[in-house]
Amino acid sequence: MLNVTLWGELGEKFDENAIQAMSEPVVVAFSAMAAKQYMGGLYVASSSGSSYYLDPDIAETKKIKTRFSHSIQAVDFIAGSTKPVLSLEEQKITNRTTIVELQSLNPYQHQETKFTVKATITKLDIQQGWFYNACPRCYRQLKQSGTSWWCDSHGHLTTMPISWYKINARIEDNTGGMSIVMFGKTVQSLINKPCSILTIQEGYTDPTVIPPILNQLKGISKIFVIQFRLRGAFIDAVVVKTFDDDMQQMLLPTPTTTSIVELPSSSISLDPKTPQLETKKTTKKQLIFTEPIIEEVK
């Protein structure tokens, strides 16, 4: 048995009615999923670049259908709970925490939770660049293969890559400071300019040379929605959305009264013994497959 968890928009768009209307057995192919462990068991969960396909027109689909044609088990739909859509004001305070509280968490145990922090951007770090060439379908970083581009999720690109913001920065509140990463439209929403305008129209093609407009990010105070995301041996604190703070402007800590907690660039230090905050779960859909075999679809 393999559990598959679809989060957020992908879970909401999963069409149970379409599955019920299809002839069984139904084959579902998932792409760009993350393999994880929970309570000693293996499961896969969706990420920002995940997709799913019902009865995809590929050779593997025919093989699977033939294999299970004489042992069809009806799809069992398990009633799940849904939560009402949060208002804008509720989104601003969901899982509200401070920077020092956020740093006390074990991020591996909270990758599916989004936290809100009131803070100010105080520093930009472009040692690793401020943009990269991305897949136009999933926004993952591309690898150059000869004269073409390769995406780990979608193979060779048939179109040109797009420029996508990736900015490492430091934020501070009145409890401390931490490193965060901002991507794509999150950065665009703060400076009101797409990355492609800077690279194509304005000629900023060197990722180590920062355009003047990005310096406007320093000093911006927002409510940051932060989620922990795994990146190889590191785990990043990624800003997935920002909100305006309508109540009051964030006051930065003064060096004489507040000690700043330094973190390595774009990574969170782990301490499994630190206390954990009780968090709320976002809406998800969970699928259970009763055959312990994962078919690789190329």
Protein Blocks (a to p, Z undefined) as FASTA:
>chain_A
ZZdddehjllmmpcfklmmmpccddddddehiacddeehiacddddfkbccdehiabfkl
mmmmmmmmmmcccdddddddddddddfklmmmgoiacfklmmmpcfklmmmbccdddddd
fbdcfknojbdcddfklopacddehjbccdfklopafbdcddddddddddddfkbccddd
dehjlmmmmnopafklmmmmnopabfkbccfklmmmgopacddddddddehjbccdddfb
dcddfkbccddddfklpccddddehiacddfkbccdddddddddddddfbfcdcddZZ
